Amino acid sequence: MSWKVVLAGFCISLIFGFSFLFTKNALDHLKPLTFLSYRFFVASVLFVTLKLFGVIKFEKKPYWKLWKLIIFQPILYFLFETMGVARINSSEAGMIVALIPIVVNVLAIFMLKERGDSIHYALLLTSFLGSVLIVGFNVTAQNLLGKLLMLLAVFSAALYTISARKFSKEFAPEEISFFMMLSGFVFFSLVSLLSGQFKLVLNVHTVSAALYLGILSSAVAFFLLNYMVKHASPTVTSLFSNLTTVVACMAGVVFRNERIGSEQILGVIFVLTSLIVITYRNREKEAEPSDRFKIMHENKNTIIHVNLLGRNLLLTPHAYERMVERGVSLEELKELLESKHACAVVQRNGRIRIDNGQIEAILQPSIKALYLVTVIRKGEKAP
């Protein structure tokens, strides 16, 4: 693992970890809806600027379908999260958000019919006990509503994650983020204005929070996360996401003099340990070749010789995972590359896109071989 991946991971954890602190500071001066309007205004200006300079590009796609994602995030998630953070400590908010991957695993059992073994269910039970320790103690009439709102935010984020699995096959991450930011600005600005809450308050806390969350959390961390996903395994990415919770807790304690109970620390340990083990076990399962894909996957690149191109095509473990995830077999891939009727286009970044109307493959040429970057089954439609 390169030092660039490690640096990207630490930067992501710091940016997301401190986001709760900046949100809490801003909410000392603004209503939640007004602050969300500020935040997404800055993010929208940034993403529109990126679009104007060609960093973000659109194609002819049915972007209207993204409303099913936008409902869960940014609308429901940020609404519940911001209103929750206004009522509890930022450190507690960071601990509760750590439950998102666990809730995703639970919902996947019912919504995606994903089944696990006894160890998997035992880990989910352990994480549930950890969540009880985090949320169930230090409950007062004042912070009870805040914790419930944060739990609703967790469920909203989990539903978004599950829905995004299918949408990611049709839309690029930057396309989804662009419409999320614009939709968030329009929605929260309208609601804030109609409810009479909107008020222009410009001070060091509100401006710094809007800039921090609108630029760093919405764009910089997004591009760093994409870099990590491309150059590191999901296990490594998950480990750094767990560090976000630690940063959020430390930021609340150091900068806002918040107190964390020993039972909450124990709960965080339960949740993070369960998540790390679940992530590792899922990674191990994905690495096992199935009957459909007879591939040598023992830390070596898989090589396919393409006669028509006269070169070897190398499949990295990352590319192999995308094939398994999208149901593309080696036979289908080779048929695409051998077909004289497939359309090949050289992109500006030097990569080659090959499309036969059913499957699309992105190749990275090198001096001696070709590398498969990713593959997409075009026949699949997002709901």
C-alpha positions as a Markdown table, in Angstrom:
| # | Residue | x | y | z |
|---|---|---|---|---|
| 1 | Met | 0.0 | 0.0 | 0.0 |
| 2 | Ser | 1.5 | 3.3 | -1.1 |
| 3 | Trp | 2.0 | 6.3 | 1.1 |
| 4 | Lys | -0.4 | 8.3 | -1.1 |
| 5 | Val | -3.2 | 5.8 | -0.2 |
| 6 | Val | -2.4 | 6.2 | 3.5 |
| 7 | Leu | -2.3 | 10.0 | 3.2 |
| 8 | Ala | -5.7 | 10.0 | 1.3 |
| 9 | Gly | -7.2 | 7.8 | 4.0 |
| 10 | Phe | -6.1 | 10.0 | 6.9 |
| 11 | Cys | -7.3 | 13.1 | 5.1 |
| 12 | Ile | -10.7 | 11.6 | 4.5 |
| 13 | Ser | -11.0 | 10.6 | 8.1 |
| 14 | Leu | -10.0 | 14.0 | 9.3 |
| 15 | Ile | -12.4 | 15.8 | 7.0 |
| 16 | Phe | -15.4 | 13.7 | 7.8 |
| 17 | Gly | -14.5 | 13.4 | 11.5 |
| 18 | Phe | -14.3 | 17.2 | 11.9 |
| 19 | Ser | -17.5 | 17.8 | 9.9 |
| 20 | Phe | -19.7 | 17.1 | 13.0 |
| 21 | Leu | -17.7 | 19.7 | 15.0 |
| 22 | Phe | -18.2 | 22.4 | 12.3 |
| 23 | Thr | -21.9 | 21.5 | 12.0 |
| 24 | Lys | -22.3 | 21.8 | 15.8 |
| 25 | Asn | -20.5 | 25.2 | 15.9 |
| 26 | Ala | -22.7 | 26.5 | 13.1 |
| 27 | Leu | -25.9 | 25.3 | 14.7 |
| 28 | Asp | -25.1 | 27.5 | 17.7 |
| 29 | His | -26.0 | 30.4 | 15.5 |
| 30 | Leu | -28.4 | 29.0 | 12.8 |
| 31 | Lys | -31.5 | 26.9 | 12.5 |
| 32 | Pro | -30.8 | 23.5 | 10.9 |
| 33 | Leu | -32.7 | 24.1 | 7.7 |
| 34 | Thr | -30.9 | 27.5 | 7.2 |
| 35 | Phe | -27.5 | 25.9 | 7.7 |
| 36 | Leu | -28.3 | 23.1 | 5.2 |
| 37 | Ser | -29.2 | 25.8 | 2.7 |
| 38 | Tyr | -25.8 | 27.5 | 3.3 |
| 39 | Arg | -23.9 | 24.2 | 3.0 |
| 40 | Phe | -25.5 | 23.0 | -0.2 |
| 41 | Phe | -25.2 | 26.5 | -1.8 |
| 42 | Val | -21.4 | 26.3 | -1.4 |
| 43 | Ala | -21.4 | 22.7 | -2.6 |
| 44 | Ser | -23.6 | 23.5 | -5.6 |
| 45 | Val | -21.4 | 26.5 | -6.7 |
| 46 | Leu | -18.4 | 24.3 | -6.5 |
| 47 | Phe | -19.9 | 21.4 | -8.5 |
| 48 | Val | -21.3 | 23.8 | -11.2 |
| 49 | Thr | -17.8 | 25.3 | -11.5 |
| 50 | Leu | -16.3 | 21.9 | -11.9 |
| 51 | Lys | -18.9 | 21.2 | -14.6 |
| 52 | Leu | -18.1 | 24.4 | -16.4 |
| 53 | Phe | -14.3 | 23.6 | -16.4 |
| 54 | Gly | -15.0 | 20.1 | -17.8 |
| 55 | Val | -14.0 | 18.2 | -14.7 |
| 56 | Ile | -17.5 | 16.7 | -14.5 |
| 57 | Lys | -19.1 | 15.6 | -17.8 |
| 58 | Phe | -22.6 | 14.4 | -18.6 |
| 59 | Glu | -23.9 | 12.0 | -21.1 |
| 60 | Lys | -27.4 | 11.3 | -22.4 |
| 61 | Lys | -28.8 | 9.4 | -19.5 |
| 62 | Pro | -32.2 | 9.4 | -17.6 |
| 63 | Tyr | -30.9 | 11.5 | -14.7 |
| 64 | Trp | -34.5 | 11.9 | -13.5 |
| 65 | Lys | -34.3 | 8.4 | -12.0 |
| 66 | Leu | -31.9 | 9.7 | -9.3 |
| 67 | Trp | -34.9 | 11.2 | -7.4 |
| 68 | Lys | -35.1 | 7.8 | -5.7 |
| 69 | Leu | -31.6 | 8.2 | -4.3 |
| 70 | Ile | -32.0 | 12.0 | -3.5 |
| 71 | Ile | -34.9 | 11.3 | -1.2 |
| 72 | Phe | -32.7 | 9.2 | 1.1 |
| 73 | Gln | -29.6 | 11.4 | 0.6 |
| 74 | Pro | -29.2 | 14.4 | 0.8 |
| 75 | Ile | -32.8 | 15.2 | 1.9 |
| 76 | Leu | -33.7 | 12.7 | 4.6 |
| 77 | Tyr | -30.1 | 11.9 | 5.8 |
| 78 | Phe | -28.9 | 15.5 | 6.2 |
| 79 | Leu | -32.3 | 16.6 | 7.6 |
| 80 | Phe | -32.2 | 14.0 | 10.4 |
| 81 | Glu | -28.4 | 14.3 | 10.9 |
| 82 | Thr | -28.4 | 18.1 | 11.2 |
| 83 | Met | -31.4 | 18.2 | 13.5 |
| 84 | Gly | -29.9 | 15.4 | 15.6 |
| 85 | Val | -26.5 | 17.1 | 15.9 |
| 86 | Ala | -28.3 | 20.2 | 17.2 |
| 87 | Arg | -29.6 | 18.2 | 20.1 |
| 88 | Ile | -26.6 | 16.0 | 21.1 |
| 89 | Asn | -22.9 | 16.2 | 21.4 |
| 90 | Ser | -20.9 | 16.1 | 18.1 |
| 91 | Ser | -18.9 | 13.1 | 19.6 |
| 92 | Glu | -22.1 | 11.2 | 20.2 |
| 93 | Ala | -23.2 | 11.9 | 16.7 |
| 94 | Gly | -19.9 | 10.5 | 15.3 |
| 95 | Met | -20.4 | 7.3 | 17.3 |
| 96 | Ile | -23.9 | 6.8 | 16.1 |
| 97 | Val | -23.0 | 7.3 | 12.5 |
| 98 | Ala | -20.5 | 4.5 | 12.8 |
| 99 | Leu | -23.6 | 2.2 | 12.8 |
| 100 | Ile | -24.3 | 2.9 | 9.1 |
| 101 | Pro | -22.3 | -0.1 | 7.7 |
| 102 | Ile | -23.8 | -2.4 | 10.3 |
| 103 | Val | -27.4 | -1.3 | 9.4 |
| 104 | Val | -26.5 | -1.8 | 5.7 |
| 105 | Asn | -25.6 | -5.4 | 6.5 |
| 106 | Val | -28.9 | -6.0 | 8.4 |
| 107 | Leu | -31.1 | -4.4 | 5.7 |
| 108 | Ala | -29.3 | -6.4 | 3.0 |
| 109 | Ile | -30.6 | -9.6 | 4.6 |
| 110 | Phe | -34.2 | -8.5 | 4.0 |
| 111 | Met | -34.0 | -6.2 | 1.0 |
| 112 | Leu | -31.3 | -8.0 | -1.1 |
| 113 | Lys | -31.9 | -11.5 | 0.3 |
| 114 | Glu | -28.2 | -11.7 | 1.3 |
| 115 | Arg | -27.7 | -14.5 | 3.7 |
| 116 | Gly | -24.8 | -15.1 | 6.1 |
| 117 | Asp | -23.6 | -17.8 | 8.4 |
| 118 | Ser | -23.8 | -18.1 | 12.2 |
| 119 | Ile | -20.6 | -16.0 | 12.6 |
| 120 | His | -22.1 | -13.2 | 10.5 |
| 121 | Tyr | -25.2 | -13.0 | 12.6 |
| 122 | Ala | -23.2 | -13.2 | 15.8 |
| 123 | Leu | -21.2 | -10.2 | 14.6 |
| 124 | Leu | -24.4 | -8.3 | 13.9 |
| 125 | Leu | -25.6 | -9.1 | 17.3 |
| 126 | Thr | -22.4 | -7.8 | 18.8 |
| 127 | Ser | -22.7 | -4.6 | 16.9 |
| 128 | Phe | -26.3 | -4.2 | 18.1 |
| 129 | Leu | -25.1 | -4.6 | 21.7 |
| 130 | Gly | -22.5 | -1.9 | 20.9 |
| 131 | Ser | -25.2 | 0.4 | 19.5 |
| 132 | Val | -27.2 | -0.1 | 22.7 |
| 133 | Leu | -24.2 | 0.9 | 24.8 |
| 134 | Ile | -23.7 | 4.0 | 22.6 |
| 135 | Val | -27.3 | 5.2 | 22.5 |
| 136 | Gly | -28.9 | 3.6 | 25.5 |
| 137 | Phe | -26.8 | 5.4 | 28.2 |
| 138 | Asn | -26.7 | 9.0 | 29.2 |
| 139 | Val | -30.2 | 9.4 | 27.9 |
| 140 | Thr | -32.1 | 12.6 | 29.0 |
| 141 | Ala | -35.3 | 14.2 | 28.0 |
| 142 | Gln | -33.2 | 16.8 | 26.1 |
| 143 | Asn | -31.0 | 14.4 | 24.1 |
| 144 | Leu | -33.4 | 11.5 | 23.5 |
| 145 | Leu | -34.9 | 13.2 | 20.4 |
| 146 | Gly | -31.5 | 14.0 | 19.1 |
| 147 | Lys | -30.4 | 10.3 | 19.3 |
| 148 | Leu | -33.6 | 9.1 | 17.7 |
| 149 | Leu | -33.0 | 11.6 | 14.8 |
| 150 | Met | -29.5 | 10.4 | 14.4 |
| 151 | Leu | -30.7 | 6.8 | 14.2 |
| 152 | Leu | -33.2 | 7.9 | 11.5 |
| 153 | Ala | -30.2 | 9.5 | 9.7 |
| 154 | Val | -28.4 | 6.1 | 10.0 |
| 155 | Phe | -31.3 | 4.2 | 8.4 |
| 156 | Ser | -31.6 | 6.9 | 5.6 |
| 157 | Ala | -27.9 | 6.5 | 4.8 |
| 158 | Ala | -28.2 | 2.7 | 4.8 |
| 159 | Leu | -31.2 | 2.8 | 2.5 |
| 160 | Tyr | -29.2 | 5.2 | 0.2 |
| 161 | Thr | -26.2 | 2.8 | 0.2 |
| 162 | Ile | -28.3 | -0.2 | -0.8 |
| 163 | Ser | -30.1 | 1.7 | -3.5 |
| 164 | Ala | -26.9 | 3.2 | -4.8 |
| 165 | Arg | -25.5 | -0.2 | -5.5 |
| 166 | Lys | -27.8 | -0.5 | -8.6 |
| 167 | Phe | -27.7 | 3.1 | -9.6 |
| 168 | Ser | -23.9 | 3.1 | -9.7 |
| 169 | Lys | -24.0 | 0.7 | -12.7 |
| 170 | Glu | -25.7 | 3.4 | -14.7 |
| 171 | Phe | -24.4 | 6.7 | -13.3 |
| 172 | Ala | -20.9 | 7.8 | -12.4 |
| 173 | Pro | -20.2 | 8.9 | -8.8 |
| 174 | Glu | -19.6 | 12.5 | -9.9 |
| 175 | Glu | -22.9 | 12.6 | -11.8 |
| 176 | Ile | -24.8 | 11.4 | -8.7 |
| 177 | Ser | -23.0 | 13.8 | -6.5 |
| 178 | Phe | -23.7 | 16.8 | -8.8 |
| 179 | Phe | -27.4 | 16.3 | -8.7 |
| 180 | Met | -27.4 | 15.5 | -5.0 |
| 181 | Met | -25.7 | 18.9 | -4.2 |
| 182 | Leu | -28.1 | 20.9 | -6.5 |
| 183 | Ser | -31.2 | 19.1 | -5.2 |
| 184 | Gly | -30.1 | 19.6 | -1.6 |
| 185 | Phe | -29.6 | 23.4 | -2.2 |
| 186 | Val | -33.0 | 23.8 | -3.9 |
| 187 | Phe | -34.9 | 21.7 | -1.3 |
| 188 | Phe | -33.5 | 23.0 | 1.9 |
| 189 | Ser | -33.6 | 26.6 | 0.6 |
| 190 | Leu | -37.2 | 26.4 | -0.3 |
| 191 | Val | -38.2 | 24.7 | 3.0 |
| 192 | Ser | -36.2 | 27.2 | 5.0 |
| 193 | Leu | -37.8 | 30.1 | 3.2 |
| 194 | Leu | -41.3 | 28.8 | 3.4 |
| 195 | Ser | -41.0 | 27.9 | 7.1 |
| 196 | Gly | -39.7 | 31.4 | 7.8 |
| 197 | Gln | -36.5 | 30.1 | 9.3 |
| 198 | Phe | -34.1 | 31.5 | 6.7 |
| 199 | Lys | -31.9 | 34.2 | 8.0 |
| 200 | Leu | -28.6 | 35.5 | 6.7 |
| 201 | Val | -26.0 | 35.2 | 9.5 |
| 202 | Leu | -22.4 | 35.7 | 8.5 |
| 203 | Asn | -19.8 | 35.1 | 11.2 |
| 204 | Val | -16.7 | 33.0 | 11.5 |
| 205 | His | -18.6 | 29.9 | 12.7 |
| 206 | Thr | -21.3 | 29.9 | 10.0 |
| 207 | Val | -19.1 | 30.9 | 7.1 |
| 208 | Ser | -16.2 | 28.5 | 8.1 |
| 209 | Ala | -18.7 | 25.6 | 8.5 |
| 210 | Ala | -20.4 | 26.3 | 5.2 |
| 211 | Leu | -17.0 | 26.4 | 3.4 |
| 212 | Tyr | -15.7 | 23.4 | 5.2 |
| 213 | Leu | -18.7 | 21.2 | 4.6 |
| 214 | Gly | -19.5 | 22.6 | 1.1 |
| 215 | Ile | -15.9 | 22.3 | -0.2 |
| 216 | Leu | -13.9 | 19.8 | 1.8 |
| 217 | Ser | -16.6 | 17.3 | 2.8 |
| 218 | Ser | -18.6 | 17.5 | -0.5 |
| 219 | Ala | -15.8 | 17.7 | -3.0 |
| 220 | Val | -12.2 | 17.2 | -1.7 |
| 221 | Ala | -13.1 | 14.2 | 0.4 |
| 222 | Phe | -15.2 | 12.8 | -2.5 |
| 223 | Phe | -12.2 | 12.8 | -4.9 |
| 224 | Leu | -9.9 | 11.4 | -2.3 |
| 225 | Leu | -12.4 | 8.6 | -1.6 |
| 226 | Asn | -12.5 | 7.8 | -5.3 |
| 227 | Tyr | -8.7 | 7.7 | -5.3 |
| 228 | Met | -8.7 | 5.2 | -2.4 |
| 229 | Val | -11.4 | 3.0 | -4.0 |
| 230 | Lys | -9.3 | 2.8 | -7.1 |
| 231 | His | -5.9 | 2.1 | -5.5 |
| 232 | Ala | -6.9 | 0.2 | -2.3 |
| 233 | Ser | -9.0 | -2.8 | -1.3 |
| 234 | Pro | -12.5 | -2.3 | 0.3 |
| 235 | Thr | -11.0 | -3.6 | 3.5 |
| 236 | Val | -8.5 | -0.8 | 3.7 |
| 237 | Thr | -11.1 | 1.8 | 2.7 |
| 238 | Ser | -13.4 | 0.5 | 5.5 |
| 239 | Leu | -10.6 | 0.7 | 8.1 |
| 240 | Phe | -10.0 | 4.3 | 7.4 |
| 241 | Ser | -13.7 | 5.1 | 7.5 |
| 242 | Asn | -13.7 | 3.7 | 11.0 |
| 243 | Leu | -11.1 | 6.2 | 11.9 |
| 244 | Thr | -13.7 | 8.9 | 11.2 |
| 245 | Thr | -15.6 | 7.9 | 14.3 |
| 246 | Val | -12.4 | 8.3 | 16.5 |
| 247 | Val | -11.6 | 11.7 | 15.0 |
| 248 | Ala | -15.2 | 12.9 | 15.6 |
| 249 | Cys | -15.1 | 11.8 | 19.2 |
| 250 | Met | -11.6 | 13.4 | 19.8 |
| 251 | Ala | -12.7 | 16.7 | 18.1 |
| 252 | Gly | -15.8 | 16.9 | 20.4 |
| 253 | Val | -13.8 | 16.3 | 23.5 |
| 254 | Val | -10.8 | 18.6 | 22.7 |
| 255 | Phe | -12.6 | 21.6 | 21.1 |
| 256 | Arg | -16.1 | 21.5 | 22.8 |
| 257 | Asn | -15.1 | 19.9 | 26.1 |
| 258 | Glu | -17.6 | 17.1 | 25.6 |
| 259 | Arg | -17.6 | 14.1 | 27.8 |
| 260 | Ile | -17.8 | 10.5 | 26.7 |
| 261 | Gly | -18.8 | 7.7 | 29.0 |
| 262 | Ser | -16.8 | 4.5 | 29.4 |
| 263 | Glu | -19.8 | 2.4 | 28.3 |
| 264 | Gln | -19.9 | 4.5 | 25.1 |
| 265 | Ile | -16.3 | 3.8 | 24.4 |
| 266 | Leu | -16.9 | 0.1 | 24.9 |
| 267 | Gly | -19.9 | 0.3 | 22.5 |
| 268 | Val | -17.7 | 2.0 | 19.8 |
| 269 | Ile | -15.1 | -0.8 | 20.2 |
| 270 | Phe | -17.9 | -3.4 | 19.8 |
| 271 | Val | -19.3 | -1.7 | 16.7 |
| 272 | Leu | -15.9 | -1.1 | 15.0 |
| 273 | Thr | -14.5 | -4.6 | 15.8 |
| 274 | Ser | -17.7 | -6.2 | 14.3 |
| 275 | Leu | -17.5 | -4.0 | 11.2 |
| 276 | Ile | -13.8 | -4.8 | 10.6 |
| 277 | Val | -14.4 | -8.5 | 11.0 |
| 278 | Ile | -17.5 | -8.4 | 8.7 |
| 279 | Thr | -15.6 | -6.4 | 6.1 |
| 280 | Tyr | -12.6 | -8.8 | 6.2 |
| 281 | Arg | -14.9 | -11.9 | 5.9 |
| 282 | Asn | -16.8 | -10.4 | 3.0 |
| 283 | Arg | -13.5 | -9.6 | 1.3 |
| 284 | Glu | -12.4 | -13.2 | 1.7 |
| 285 | Lys | -15.6 | -14.5 | 0.2 |
| 286 | Glu | -15.4 | -12.2 | -2.8 |
| 287 | Ala | -11.9 | -13.5 | -3.4 |
| 288 | Glu | -13.0 | -17.1 | -3.8 |
| 289 | Pro | -13.6 | -18.1 | -7.5 |
| 290 | Ser | -17.1 | -19.4 | -8.1 |
| 291 | Asp | -18.0 | -22.2 | -10.5 |
| 292 | Arg | -19.0 | -19.6 | -13.1 |
| 293 | Phe | -15.7 | -17.8 | -13.0 |
| 294 | Lys | -12.7 | -20.2 | -13.1 |
| 295 | Ile | -10.0 | -17.7 | -12.4 |
| 296 | Met | -6.7 | -17.9 | -10.7 |
| 297 | His | -7.0 | -15.2 | -8.0 |
| 298 | Glu | -4.1 | -15.8 | -5.7 |
| 299 | Asn | -2.6 | -12.3 | -5.6 |
| 300 | Lys | -1.7 | -12.6 | -9.3 |
| 301 | Asn | -3.1 | -10.9 | -12.4 |
| 302 | Thr | -5.3 | -13.1 | -14.6 |
| 303 | Ile | -4.1 | -13.0 | -18.2 |
| 304 | Ile | -6.3 | -13.5 | -21.3 |
| 305 | His | -4.7 | -13.5 | -24.8 |
| 306 | Val | -6.8 | -11.6 | -27.3 |
| 307 | Asn | -6.0 | -13.0 | -30.8 |
| 308 | Leu | -7.6 | -10.1 | -32.7 |
| 309 | Leu | -5.6 | -7.5 | -30.8 |
| 310 | Gly | -2.5 | -9.6 | -30.7 |
| 311 | Arg | -1.9 | -8.7 | -27.1 |
| 312 | Asn | -2.4 | -10.0 | -23.6 |
| 313 | Leu | -5.2 | -8.5 | -21.5 |
| 314 | Leu | -4.5 | -8.4 | -17.7 |
| 315 | Leu | -7.3 | -8.6 | -15.2 |
| 316 | Thr | -6.4 | -7.1 | -11.9 |
| 317 | Pro | -8.3 | -8.3 | -8.7 |
| 318 | His | -10.2 | -5.1 | -8.8 |
| 319 | Ala | -11.4 | -5.7 | -12.4 |
| 320 | Tyr | -12.3 | -9.2 | -11.5 |
| 321 | Glu | -14.5 | -8.0 | -8.6 |
| 322 | Arg | -16.3 | -5.7 | -11.0 |
| 323 | Met | -17.0 | -8.6 | -13.4 |
| 324 | Val | -18.4 | -10.8 | -10.6 |
| 325 | Glu | -20.5 | -7.9 | -9.2 |
| 326 | Arg | -21.9 | -7.2 | -12.7 |
| 327 | Gly | -22.3 | -10.8 | -13.8 |
| 328 | Val | -19.9 | -10.7 | -16.8 |
| 329 | Ser | -18.1 | -13.9 | -17.5 |
| 330 | Leu | -14.7 | -14.4 | -19.1 |
| 331 | Glu | -16.3 | -15.8 | -22.2 |
| 332 | Glu | -18.5 | -12.7 | -22.7 |
| 333 | Leu | -15.5 | -10.4 | -22.1 |
| 334 | Lys | -13.3 | -12.3 | -24.6 |
| 335 | Glu | -16.2 | -12.3 | -27.2 |
| 336 | Leu | -16.5 | -8.6 | -26.8 |
| 337 | Leu | -12.8 | -8.1 | -27.4 |
| 338 | Glu | -12.6 | -10.5 | -30.3 |
| 339 | Ser | -15.7 | -9.2 | -32.1 |
| 340 | Lys | -15.0 | -7.2 | -35.3 |
| 341 | His | -18.4 | -5.5 | -34.9 |
| 342 | Ala | -17.7 | -3.9 | -31.5 |
| 343 | Cys | -17.1 | -0.2 | -31.4 |
| 344 | Ala | -13.8 | 1.0 | -30.0 |
| 345 | Val | -13.2 | 4.7 | -29.0 |
| 346 | Val | -9.9 | 6.2 | -27.7 |
| 347 | Gln | -10.7 | 8.5 | -24.8 |
| 348 | Arg | -8.9 | 11.7 | -23.9 |
| 349 | Asn | -7.1 | 10.1 | -21.0 |
| 350 | Gly | -5.6 | 7.5 | -23.4 |
| 351 | Arg | -7.9 | 4.7 | -22.3 |
| 352 | Ile | -9.9 | 2.6 | -24.8 |
| 353 | Arg | -13.6 | 2.0 | -24.5 |
| 354 | Ile | -15.0 | -1.0 | -26.3 |
| 355 | Asp | -18.8 | -1.5 | -26.7 |
| 356 | Asn | -20.9 | -4.1 | -28.4 |
| 357 | Gly | -24.3 | -2.7 | -27.2 |
| 358 | Gln | -24.5 | -5.2 | -24.4 |
| 359 | Ile | -21.2 | -5.0 | -22.6 |
| 360 | Glu | -18.8 | -2.0 | -22.3 |
| 361 | Ala | -15.1 | -2.5 | -21.3 |
| 362 | Ile | -12.6 | 0.2 | -20.4 |
| 363 | Leu | -8.9 | -0.8 | -21.2 |
| 364 | Gln | -5.7 | 0.9 | -20.2 |
| 365 | Pro | -2.9 | 0.3 | -22.8 |
| 366 | Ser | 0.7 | -0.1 | -21.8 |
| 367 | Ile | 3.8 | -1.0 | -23.7 |
| 368 | Lys | 3.5 | -4.7 | -23.4 |
| 369 | Ala | -0.1 | -5.4 | -22.5 |
| 370 | Leu | -3.6 | -4.1 | -21.9 |
| 371 | Tyr | -5.2 | -3.7 | -18.5 |
| 372 | Leu | -8.9 | -4.1 | -17.9 |
| 373 | Val | -10.0 | -1.1 | -15.8 |
| 374 | Thr | -13.7 | -1.9 | -15.5 |
| 375 | Val | -16.6 | -3.6 | -17.3 |
| 376 | Ile | -20.3 | -2.6 | -17.4 |
| 377 | Arg | -23.3 | -4.7 | -18.5 |
| 378 | Lys | -25.3 | -2.1 | -20.4 |
| 379 | Gly | -28.5 | -4.2 | -20.5 |
| 380 | Glu | -29.0 | -3.7 | -16.7 |
| 381 | Lys | -31.3 | -0.9 | -15.8 |
| 382 | Ala | -31.5 | 1.0 | -12.6 |
| 383 | Pro | -34.9 | 1.0 | -11.0 |
